[in-house]
Amino acid sequence: MTPLRWLYLALAVWGAVHPMAYFIQWFSENGLSIMGMVDAWHANAASSGLVWDLTIAAVTLTVWVLAEVAVRRNWIALLAIPATFCIGVSCGLPLYLFLRSRPI
């Protein structure tokens, strides 16, 4: 495996673990309220802007993954879509790049 693929994999793991630590902390302090978390994301204009920035990036990544899977038939790359929406773009994008860069 090339050093670049190792870097993509490391970034995907980091992008999964680091944000999840904050989510777990928030849930332990506030309970398992998804709507409470959504309300917290929109606490002010700055956080709302960040939420929309990441939402647009997630949708764009999804369109890219679907378009490339349709052409390349790299079905395993579809794993990046649930990773993006369940964890975040910080995991989904490097995971997709890792899966996309594997030897054919």
N, CA, C and O atoms as CSV, one atom per row, in Angstrom:
chain,resi,resn,atom,element,x,y,z
A,1,MET,N,N,0.849,-1.173,0.000
A,1,MET,CA,C,0.000,0.000,0.000
A,1,MET,C,C,0.896,1.239,0.000
A,1,MET,O,O,1.912,1.283,0.694
A,2,THR,N,N,0.511,2.227,-0.775
A,2,THR,CA,C,1.330,3.423,-0.920
A,2,THR,C,C,1.205,4.310,0.325
A,2,THR,O,O,0.235,4.206,1.077
A,3,PRO,N,N,2.195,5.178,0.531
A,3,PRO,CA,C,2.113,6.105,1.661
A,3,PRO,C,C,0.882,7.009,1.603
A,3,PRO,O,O,0.321,7.359,2.641
A,4,LEU,N,N,0.461,7.386,0.398
A,4,LEU,CA,C,-0.715,8.239,0.266
A,4,LEU,C,C,-1.975,7.495,0.721
A,4,LEU,O,O,-2.830,8.086,1.381
A,5,ARG,N,N,-2.101,6.220,0.382
A,5,ARG,CA,C,-3.259,5.433,0.839
A,5,ARG,C,C,-3.244,5.309,2.361
A,5,ARG,O,O,-4.296,5.385,2.996
A,6,TRP,N,N,-2.053,5.118,2.956
A,6,TRP,CA,C,-1.954,5.057,4.417
A,6,TRP,C,C,-2.411,6.368,5.034
A,6,TRP,O,O,-3.094,6.373,6.058
A,7,LEU,N,N,-2.035,7.482,4.410
A,7,LEU,CA,C,-2.444,8.799,4.904
A,7,LEU,C,C,-3.956,8.954,4.835
A,7,LEU,O,O,-4.571,9.427,5.791
A,8,TYR,N,N,-4.573,8.560,3.706
A,8,TYR,CA,C,-6.034,8.622,3.587
A,8,TYR,C,C,-6.703,7.789,4.682
A,8,TYR,O,O,-7.671,8.229,5.300
A,9,LEU,N,N,-6.182,6.588,4.915
A,9,LEU,CA,C,-6.755,5.723,5.936
A,9,LEU,C,C,-6.612,6.342,7.326
A,9,LEU,O,O,-7.554,6.317,8.118
A,10,ALA,N,N,-5.448,6.892,7.619
A,10,ALA,CA,C,-5.225,7.539,8.921
A,10,ALA,C,C,-6.167,8.730,9.106
A,10,ALA,O,O,-6.716,8.928,10.190
A,11,LEU,N,N,-6.352,9.519,8.051
A,11,LEU,CA,C,-7.261,10.666,8.133
A,11,LEU,C,C,-8.711,10.217,8.316
A,11,LEU,O,O,-9.473,10.871,9.026
A,12,ALA,N,N,-9.097,9.111,7.684
A,12,ALA,CA,C,-10.456,8.591,7.858
A,12,ALA,C,C,-10.684,8.133,9.299
A,12,ALA,O,O,-11.741,8.392,9.875
A,13,VAL,N,N,-9.703,7.461,9.872
A,13,VAL,CA,C,-9.824,7.015,11.270
A,13,VAL,C,C,-9.881,8.226,12.192
A,13,VAL,O,O,-10.727,8.293,13.084
A,14,TRP,N,N,-8.987,9.178,11.978
A,14,TRP,CA,C,-8.991,10.396,12.786
A,14,TRP,C,C,-10.320,11.129,12.636
A,14,TRP,O,O,-10.887,11.606,13.618
A,15,GLY,N,N,-10.814,11.215,11.398
A,15,GLY,CA,C,-12.080,11.888,11.129
A,15,GLY,C,C,-13.275,11.175,11.737
A,15,GLY,O,O,-14.336,11.778,11.897
A,16,ALA,N,N,-13.121,9.904,12.076
A,16,ALA,CA,C,-14.190,9.171,12.761
A,16,ALA,C,C,-14.077,9.315,14.271
A,16,ALA,O,O,-15.074,9.556,14.951
A,17,VAL,N,N,-12.881,9.170,14.788
A,17,VAL,CA,C,-12.674,9.125,16.243
A,17,VAL,C,C,-12.776,10.504,16.889
A,17,VAL,O,O,-13.463,10.667,17.897
A,18,HIS,N,N,-12.108,11.480,16.322
A,18,HIS,CA,C,-12.031,12.795,16.967
A,18,HIS,C,C,-13.414,13.458,17.106
A,18,HIS,O,O,-13.777,13.858,18.212
A,19,PRO,N,N,-14.189,13.585,16.031
A,19,PRO,CA,C,-15.518,14.192,16.204
A,19,PRO,C,C,-16.435,13.347,17.092
A,19,PRO,O,O,-17.248,13.891,17.839
A,20,MET,N,N,-16.305,12.007,17.011
A,20,MET,CA,C,-17.168,11.138,17.799
A,20,MET,C,C,-16.940,11.356,19.292
A,20,MET,O,O,-17.873,11.213,20.083
A,21,ALA,N,N,-15.736,11.694,19.683
A,21,ALA,CA,C,-15.456,11.970,21.095
A,21,ALA,C,C,-16.292,13.154,21.586
A,21,ALA,O,O,-16.789,13.140,22.712
A,22,TYR,N,N,-16.447,14.168,20.749
A,22,TYR,CA,C,-17.269,15.320,21.122
A,22,TYR,C,C,-18.754,14.958,21.153
A,22,TYR,O,O,-19.492,15.420,22.023
A,23,PHE,N,N,-19.184,14.138,20.208
A,23,PHE,CA,C,-20.593,13.714,20.206
A,23,PHE,C,C,-20.918,12.894,21.445
A,23,PHE,O,O,-21.960,13.089,22.070
A,24,ILE,N,N,-20.032,11.982,21.798
A,24,ILE,CA,C,-20.253,11.147,22.989
A,24,ILE,C,C,-20.303,12.014,24.239
A,24,ILE,O,O,-21.145,11.802,25.112
A,25,GLN,N,N,-19.402,12.993,24.329
A,25,GLN,CA,C,-19.408,13.902,25.479
A,25,GLN,C,C,-20.722,14.673,25.533
A,25,GLN,O,O,-21.306,14.823,26.606
A,26,TRP,N,N,-21.191,15.164,24.388
A,26,TRP,CA,C,-22.436,15.925,24.357
A,26,TRP,C,C,-23.608,15.044,24.788
A,26,TRP,O,O,-24.439,15.470,25.590
A,27,PHE,N,N,-23.682,13.824,24.262
A,27,PHE,CA,C,-24.772,12.917,24.627
A,27,PHE,C,C,-24.719,12.529,26.101
A,27,PHE,O,O,-25.763,12.368,26.733
A,28,SER,N,N,-23.521,12.377,26.655
A,28,SER,CA,C,-23.429,12.027,28.079
A,28,SER,C,C,-23.889,13.182,28.966
A,28,SER,O,O,-24.404,12.947,30.059
A,29,GLU,N,N,-23.713,14.418,28.516
A,29,GLU,CA,C,-24.139,15.579,29.291
A,29,GLU,C,C,-25.611,15.934,29.072
A,29,GLU,O,O,-26.263,16.461,29.973
A,30,ASN,N,N,-26.142,15.643,27.862
A,30,ASN,CA,C,-27.477,16.105,27.504
A,30,ASN,C,C,-28.476,14.993,27.202
A,30,ASN,O,O,-29.627,15.281,26.876
A,31,GLY,N,N,-28.070,13.750,27.300
A,31,GLY,CA,C,-28.959,12.640,26.982
A,31,GLY,C,C,-28.979,12.366,25.483
A,31,GLY,O,O,-28.370,13.093,24.698
A,32,LEU,N,N,-29.676,11.323,25.103
A,32,LEU,CA,C,-29.708,10.899,23.710
A,32,LEU,C,C,-30.784,11.637,22.916
A,32,LEU,O,O,-31.648,11.013,22.299
A,33,SER,N,N,-30.726,12.937,22.936
A,33,SER,CA,C,-31.687,13.765,22.231
A,33,SER,C,C,-31.084,14.272,20.927
A,33,SER,O,O,-30.269,15.195,20.921
A,34,ILE,N,N,-31.496,13.658,19.829
A,34,ILE,CA,C,-31.003,14.099,18.521
A,34,ILE,C,C,-31.486,15.515,18.219
A,34,ILE,O,O,-30.728,16.342,17.713
A,35,MET,N,N,-32.756,15.790,18.533
A,35,MET,CA,C,-33.285,17.141,18.275
A,35,MET,C,C,-32.579,18.176,19.146
A,35,MET,O,O,-32.392,19.315,18.719
A,36,GLY,N,N,-32.188,17.798,20.350
A,36,GLY,CA,C,-31.412,18.704,21.189
A,36,GLY,C,C,-30.074,19.027,20.557
A,36,GLY,O,O,-29.601,20.160,20.636
A,37,MET,N,N,-29.455,18.023,19.921
A,37,MET,CA,C,-28.185,18.259,19.248
A,37,MET,C,C,-28.388,19.158,18.030
A,37,MET,O,O,-27.591,20.062,17.783
A,38,VAL,N,N,-29.444,18.911,17.278
A,38,VAL,CA,C,-29.728,19.761,16.113
A,38,VAL,C,C,-29.961,21.206,16.566
A,38,VAL,O,O,-29.486,22.142,15.923
A,39,ASP,N,N,-30.687,21.386,17.663
A,39,ASP,CA,C,-30.890,22.737,18.198
A,39,ASP,C,C,-29.561,23.371,18.590
A,39,ASP,O,O,-29.347,24.561,18.360
A,40,ALA,N,N,-28.667,22.580,19.181
A,40,ALA,CA,C,-27.353,23.102,19.573
A,40,ALA,C,C,-26.530,23.498,18.344
A,40,ALA,O,O,-25.777,24.471,18.380
A,41,TRP,N,N,-26.680,22.742,17.266
A,41,TRP,CA,C,-25.962,23.084,16.033
A,41,TRP,C,C,-26.399,24.436,15.493
A,41,TRP,O,O,-25.627,25.110,14.810
A,42,HIS,N,N,-27.621,24.839,15.788
A,42,HIS,CA,C,-28.138,26.105,15.283
A,42,HIS,C,C,-28.263,27.148,16.401
A,42,HIS,O,O,-29.167,27.983,16.383
A,43,ALA,N,N,-27.353,27.088,17.363
A,43,ALA,CA,C,-27.387,28.006,18.503
A,43,ALA,C,C,-27.092,29.443,18.093
A,43,ALA,O,O,-27.581,30.378,18.729
A,44,ASN,N,N,-26.301,29.633,17.042
A,44,ASN,CA,C,-25.993,30.995,16.574
A,44,ASN,C,C,-25.686,30.940,15.081
A,44,ASN,O,O,-25.641,29.864,14.485
A,45,ALA,N,N,-25.478,32.096,14.494
A,45,ALA,CA,C,-25.266,32.179,13.050
A,45,ALA,C,C,-23.990,31.466,12.615
A,45,ALA,O,O,-23.953,30.862,11.543
A,46,ALA,N,N,-22.957,31.529,13.430
A,46,ALA,CA,C,-21.688,30.884,13.067
A,46,ALA,C,C,-21.841,29.368,13.007
A,46,ALA,O,O,-21.375,28.734,12.060
A,47,SER,N,N,-22.484,28.790,14.003
A,47,SER,CA,C,-22.645,27.335,13.992
A,47,SER,C,C,-23.626,26.899,12.909
A,47,SER,O,O,-23.441,25.840,12.309
A,48,SER,N,N,-24.661,27.687,12.647
A,48,SER,CA,C,-25.582,27.361,11.548
A,48,SER,C,C,-24.855,27.392,10.205
A,48,SER,O,O,-25.084,26.535,9.352
A,49,GLY,N,N,-23.987,28.369,10.022
A,49,GLY,CA,C,-23.200,28.439,8.788
A,49,GLY,C,C,-22.312,27.221,8.620
A,49,GLY,O,O,-22.175,26.696,7.515
A,50,LEU,N,N,-21.710,26.772,9.705
A,50,LEU,CA,C,-20.860,25.590,9.650
A,50,LEU,C,C,-21.678,24.341,9.329
A,50,LEU,O,O,-21.243,23.494,8.549
A,51,VAL,N,N,-22.863,24.229,9.932
A,51,VAL,CA,C,-23.737,23.085,9.644
A,51,VAL,C,C,-24.085,23.059,8.161
A,51,VAL,O,O,-24.016,22.004,7.529
A,52,TRP,N,N,-24.456,24.203,7.599
A,52,TRP,CA,C,-24.818,24.233,6.182
A,52,TRP,C,C,-23.612,23.976,5.294
A,52,TRP,O,O,-23.743,23.325,4.257
A,53,ASP,N,N,-22.451,24.468,5.673
A,53,ASP,CA,C,-21.225,24.217,4.922
A,53,ASP,C,C,-20.959,22.715,4.847
A,53,ASP,O,O,-20.676,22.183,3.773
A,54,LEU,N,N,-21.050,22.043,5.979
A,54,LEU,CA,C,-20.797,20.601,6.017
A,54,LEU,C,C,-21.897,19.811,5.329
A,54,LEU,O,O,-21.623,18.773,4.726
A,55,THR,N,N,-23.125,20.277,5.405
A,55,THR,CA,C,-24.228,19.595,4.720
A,55,THR,C,C,-24.043,19.653,3.213
A,55,THR,O,O,-24.219,18.648,2.524
A,56,ILE,N,N,-23.691,20.820,2.701
A,56,ILE,CA,C,-23.467,20.965,1.260
A,56,ILE,C,C,-22.272,20.120,0.823
A,56,ILE,O,O,-22.310,19.494,-0.237
A,57,ALA,N,N,-21.208,20.098,1.634
A,57,ALA,CA,C,-20.048,19.266,1.316
A,57,ALA,C,C,-20.425,17.782,1.313
A,57,ALA,O,O,-19.955,17.028,0.460
A,58,ALA,N,N,-21.264,17.360,2.251
A,58,ALA,CA,C,-21.684,15.955,2.320
A,58,ALA,C,C,-22.522,15.569,1.106
A,58,ALA,O,O,-22.341,14.488,0.546
A,59,VAL,N,N,-23.424,16.436,0.703
A,59,VAL,CA,C,-24.254,16.157,-0.484
A,59,VAL,C,C,-23.379,16.110,-1.738
A,59,VAL,O,O,-23.562,15.243,-2.593
A,60,THR,N,N,-22.436,17.036,-1.846
A,60,THR,CA,C,-21.529,17.064,-2.988
A,60,THR,C,C,-20.686,15.796,-3.048
A,60,THR,O,O,-20.518,15.208,-4.117
A,61,LEU,N,N,-20.156,15.376,-1.906
A,61,LEU,CA,C,-19.374,14.143,-1.857
A,61,LEU,C,C,-20.227,12.952,-2.270
A,61,LEU,O,O,-19.745,12.069,-2.980
A,62,THR,N,N,-21.478,12.911,-1.841
A,62,THR,CA,C,-22.378,11.818,-2.197
A,62,THR,C,C,-22.605,11.765,-3.706
A,62,THR,O,O,-22.566,10.693,-4.310
A,63,VAL,N,N,-22.842,12.925,-4.306
A,63,VAL,CA,C,-23.039,12.971,-5.764
A,63,VAL,C,C,-21.783,12.480,-6.481
A,63,VAL,O,O,-21.873,11.730,-7.452
A,64,TRP,N,N,-20.609,12.904,-6.002
A,64,TRP,CA,C,-19.338,12.491,-6.601
A,64,TRP,C,C,-19.156,10.976,-6.489
A,64,TRP,O,O,-18.789,10.316,-7.462
A,65,VAL,N,N,-19.412,10.432,-5.304
A,65,VAL,CA,C,-19.264,8.989,-5.093
A,65,VAL,C,C,-20.201,8.238,-6.038
A,65,VAL,O,O,-19.775,7.305,-6.719
A,66,LEU,N,N,-21.447,8.632,-6.083
A,66,LEU,CA,C,-22.413,7.942,-6.939
A,66,LEU,C,C,-22.027,8.031,-8.412
A,66,LEU,O,O,-22.135,7.045,-9.141
A,67,ALA,N,N,-21.579,9.200,-8.852
A,67,ALA,CA,C,-21.178,9.370,-10.254
A,67,ALA,C,C,-19.977,8.494,-10.595
A,67,ALA,O,O,-19.945,7.872,-11.657
A,68,GLU,N,N,-19.004,8.441,-9.715
A,68,GLU,CA,C,-17.814,7.637,-9.991
A,68,GLU,C,C,-18.082,6.147,-9.873
A,68,GLU,O,O,-17.518,5.358,-10.631
A,69,VAL,N,N,-18.931,5.750,-8.938
A,69,VAL,CA,C,-19.265,4.328,-8.808
A,69,VAL,C,C,-20.005,3.855,-10.054
A,69,VAL,O,O,-19.810,2.725,-10.502
A,70,ALA,N,N,-20.847,4.710,-10.610
A,70,ALA,CA,C,-21.570,4.343,-11.826
A,70,ALA,C,C,-20.617,4.076,-12.988
A,70,ALA,O,O,-20.893,3.224,-13.833
A,71,VAL,N,N,-19.505,4.796,-13.036
A,71,VAL,CA,C,-18.544,4.638,-14.127
A,71,VAL,C,C,-17.513,3.560,-13.815
A,71,VAL,O,O,-17.238,2.697,-14.648
A,72,ARG,N,N,-16.945,3.611,-12.612
A,72,ARG,CA,C,-15.826,2.733,-12.261
A,72,ARG,C,C,-16.261,1.374,-11.723
A,72,ARG,O,O,-15.458,0.442,-11.686
A,73,ARG,N,N,-17.506,1.249,-11.310
A,73,ARG,CA,C,-18.034,0.010,-10.720
A,73,ARG,C,C,-17.250,-0.425,-9.488
A,73,ARG,O,O,-17.077,-1.617,-9.231
A,74,ASN,N,N,-16.780,0.563,-8.733
A,74,ASN,CA,C,-16.049,0.313,-7.484
A,74,ASN,C,C,-17.072,0.349,-6.343
A,74,ASN,O,O,-17.147,1.326,-5.599
A,75,TRP,N,N,-17.847,-0.712,-6.216
A,75,TRP,CA,C,-18.999,-0.748,-5.314
A,75,TRP,C,C,-18.619,-0.530,-3.860
A,75,TRP,O,O,-19.409,0.033,-3.102
A,76,ILE,N,N,-17.447,-0.953,-3.453
A,76,ILE,CA,C,-17.026,-0.797,-2.053
A,76,ILE,C,C,-16.940,0.680,-1.672
A,76,ILE,O,O,-17.060,1.024,-0.497
A,77,ALA,N,N,-16.734,1.550,-2.654
A,77,ALA,CA,C,-16.632,2.988,-2.387
A,77,ALA,C,C,-17.940,3.564,-1.866
A,77,ALA,O,O,-17.951,4.654,-1.294
A,78,LEU,N,N,-19.043,2.844,-2.057
A,78,LEU,CA,C,-20.334,3.308,-1.531
A,78,LEU,C,C,-20.342,3.379,-0.008
A,78,LEU,O,O,-21.202,4.043,0.569
A,79,LEU,N,N,-19.406,2.711,0.648
A,79,LEU,CA,C,-19.300,2.787,2.111
A,79,LEU,C,C,-19.035,4.211,2.587
A,79,LEU,O,O,-19.328,4.545,3.736
A,80,ALA,N,N,-18.494,5.036,1.731
A,80,ALA,CA,C,-18.207,6.427,2.108
A,80,ALA,C,C,-19.482,7.228,2.358
A,80,ALA,O,O,-19.456,8.212,3.098
A,81,ILE,N,N,-20.599,6.819,1.750
A,81,ILE,CA,C,-21.842,7.580,1.911
A,81,ILE,C,C,-22.397,7.454,3.331
A,81,ILE,O,O,-22.649,8.479,3.964
A,82,PRO,N,N,-22.600,6.238,3.860
A,82,PRO,CA,C,-23.063,6.186,5.257
A,82,PRO,C,C,-22.027,6.737,6.237
A,82,PRO,O,O,-22.394,7.302,7.267
A,83,ALA,N,N,-20.743,6.578,5.930
A,83,ALA,CA,C,-19.716,7.152,6.805
A,83,ALA,C,C,-19.842,8.665,6.852
A,83,ALA,O,O,-19.649,9.275,7.903
A,84,THR,N,N,-20.165,9.271,5.717
A,84,THR,CA,C,-20.316,10.727,5.645
A,84,THR,C,C,-21.499,11.207,6.467
A,84,THR,O,O,-21.383,12.175,7.218
A,85,PHE,N,N,-22.648,10.530,6.329
A,85,PHE,CA,C,-23.861,11.020,6.996
A,85,PHE,C,C,-23.996,10.524,8.434
A,85,PHE,O,O,-24.701,11.146,9.228
A,86,CYS,N,N,-23.340,9.424,8.786
A,86,CYS,CA,C,-23.419,8.926,10.170
A,86,CYS,C,C,-22.293,9.463,11.041
A,86,CYS,O,O,-22.457,9.609,12.253
A,87,ILE,N,N,-21.154,9.756,10.431
A,87,ILE,CA,C,-20.009,10.256,11.201
A,87,ILE,C,C,-19.696,11.683,10.799
A,87,ILE,O,O,-19.684,12.581,11.641
A,88,GLY,N,N,-19.443,11.898,9.516
A,88,GLY,CA,C,-19.156,13.245,9.044
A,88,GLY,C,C,-18.277,13.240,7.813
A,88,GLY,O,O,-17.696,12.220,7.441
A,89,VAL,N,N,-18.192,14.399,7.192
A,89,VAL,CA,C,-17.354,14.565,6.007
A,89,VAL,C,C,-15.884,14.298,6.358
A,89,VAL,O,O,-15.114,13.841,5.513
A,90,SER,N,N,-15.507,14.582,7.594
A,90,SER,CA,C,-14.119,14.370,8.015
A,90,SER,C,C,-13.724,12.903,7.978
A,90,SER,O,O,-12.534,12.592,7.931
A,91,CYS,N,N,-14.680,12.007,7.999
A,91,CYS,CA,C,-14.422,10.580,7.840
A,91,CYS,C,C,-14.744,10.126,6.423
A,91,CYS,O,O,-13.968,9.384,5.821
A,92,GLY,N,N,-15.874,10.559,5.885
A,92,GLY,CA,C,-16.335,10.081,4.587
A,92,GLY,C,C,-15.418,10.421,3.430
A,92,GLY,O,O,-15.175,9.575,2.569
A,93,LEU,N,N,-14.903,11.645,3.390
A,93,LEU,CA,C,-14.042,12.051,2.276
A,93,LEU,C,C,-12.721,11.275,2.259
A,93,LEU,O,O,-12.385,10.703,1.222
A,94,PRO,N,N,-11.956,11.228,3.356
A,94,PRO,CA,C,-10.717,10.446,3.276
A,94,PRO,C,C,-10.972,8.947,3.088
A,94,PRO,O,O,-10.164,8.254,2.469
A,95,LEU,N,N,-12.094,8.444,3.621
A,95,LEU,CA,C,-12.424,7.034,3.387
A,95,LEU,C,C,-12.671,6.793,1.906
A,95,LEU,O,O,-12.188,5.808,1.348
A,96,TYR,N,N,-13.418,7.685,1.267
A,96,TYR,CA,C,-13.657,7.542,-0.167
A,96,TYR,C,C,-12.347,7.601,-0.947
A,96,TYR,O,O,-12.134,6.789,-1.847
A,97,LEU,N,N,-11.474,8.537,-0.621
A,97,LEU,CA,C,-10.198,8.639,-1.329
A,97,LEU,C,C,-9.361,7.383,-1.120
A,97,LEU,O,O,-8.683,6.930,-2.042
A,98,PHE,N,N,-9.402,6.817,0.081
A,98,PHE,CA,C,-8.708,5.565,0.360
A,98,PHE,C,C,-9.265,4.442,-0.517
A,98,PHE,O,O,-8.510,3.709,-1.156
A,99,LEU,N,N,-10.587,4.315,-0.540
A,99,LEU,CA,C,-11.206,3.241,-1.320
A,99,LEU,C,C,-11.044,3.447,-2.826
A,99,LEU,O,O,-10.917,2.483,-3.580
A,100,ARG,N,N,-11.050,4.686,-3.250
A,100,ARG,CA,C,-10.908,5.008,-4.675
A,100,ARG,C,C,-9.500,4.763,-5.180
A,100,ARG,O,O,-9.311,4.452,-6.355
A,101,SER,N,N,-8.519,4.898,-4.321
A,101,SER,CA,C,-7.123,4.814,-4.765
A,101,SER,C,C,-6.563,3.397,-4.709
A,101,SER,O,O,-5.369,3.195,-4.930
A,102,ARG,N,N,-7.396,2.433,-4.421
A,102,ARG,CA,C,-6.877,1.050,-4.382
A,102,ARG,C,C,-6.557,0.581,-5.797
A,102,ARG,O,O,-7.182,1.022,-6.762
A,103,PRO,N,N,-5.581,-0.313,-5.914
A,103,PRO,CA,C,-5.238,-0.834,-7.243
A,103,PRO,C,C,-6.411,-1.595,-7.849
A,103,PRO,O,O,-7.142,-2.296,-7.149
A,104,ILE,N,N,-6.576,-1.449,-9.140
A,104,ILE,CA,C,-7.681,-2.112,-9.830
A,104,ILE,C,C,-7.195,-3.426,-10.410
A,104,ILE,O,O,-7.970,-4.149,-11.035
